[in-house]
Amino acid sequence: MHISHSSEDDNLKRLLSFSNADLQEKCGKFDIDENERAKELVFERTRYAYNDALEYFNDNFLSQINSLGLSISLKEGEPDAAV
């Protein structure tokens, strides 16, 4: 999304927020500043939402969504994860 003006900022922030919430619901809680895979998926989902193609996102990124969810689940199961 090559947007060079600020008139879309509020809409993009809203779409990013929705994408973050949707992926955390599917995959588990993550810190977007620390998890590059999660950040990339949030951006990709937002791109699909912005272009009115959200119905294709889950199918096109299913393996990455599953991988992120699995890595988050495994990390939560680690003994030091609660520390």
N, C-alpha and C positions, 0 to 999 in steps of 0.2 A: 504494500500500500504506500505509494509515493505521494504523500499528502504534504504540501508545502505551505499550508495556511492553517490558522488556528480555529477556524469556524467549526471544525469537526471534533475538537478536543473533548467536549462533554459527551458526545455520542461514543467516541472511542474509549473514553474512561469507563463508560457504562458497559460497553461490550467487553472490555477487558475484565471488569468486575464479574460479569455474568459468566465469562469463560473460566475464570479462576474458580468461582464457586462450583460450577458444573464439574470441572475436573477433580476438585477436591472431594466432591460427593462420590464420584466414580472411583477414584484412586486412593483416597485417604488424604489426610492433612499433610501439607508440605509448605516449606518456606520458599517462596518464588525467588528470593534473592540468593538462595543457596543451592537450589536444584535446577540446573540448566535444562535438563530434559523436560521438567514441568514448565519452565518458562517458555521453552520453544513450543510446547503443545498449547499453552495459553495463547501465545501469539498466533499460532496456526488456526486455532478455533475462532479467534477474533477475526482473522482474515476471512474465513468462510462466512461468519456471521455478517460481516461488513458487506460482503458481495452476495448476500442472499442465497447462499449455497450451504447453509448449515446442515441440511439433511444428508449431505455427503461426507461430512467430517468424520463421524464415527466409523463408517465403513473404510474410509481412506486411511485412517490413523489407528485402526483397531489394534494392531500389534504394538504400536508405541504406547497406547493407553494401557493395554494389558501389562506391558513391561514396566511402566511407571508404577502401576498399582502393585505389582509383585515386588518391586524393589522397595516400595514404601512399607508393604506388609512385612517383608523380611527384616527391614531396618527396625520396625517396631518390636519385632520378636527378639532382637539382640538384647543380651543382659544389660549392657551399658546404655541402652536407648532411654531409659527412665531417668538417667543422671543428668 
